[in-house]
């Protein structure tokens, strides 16, 4: 059965943003997550591509990005729950 709110939300995003947020909103990875967690689900994409897209989603207010203490990495968490 299609999830109409999920589909409507995904349609408001770019193609890659939609693919990423669908994985987040379907609970395919534990939150908070880092770029490498997402990249494991999308192995054909470069690390930098995933990182850039997650950062853009954070800039749009869909995700939060918090620095991981003692590392250069960031943790991401969805601000919107569908």
Secondary structure, DSSP 4 states (H G I P E B T S, - for coil): ---HHHHHHHHTS-HHHHHHHHHHHTT-SPSSB-HHHHHHHSTTS-HHHHHHHHHHHHHTTSEEEEEPTTSS-EEEEES---
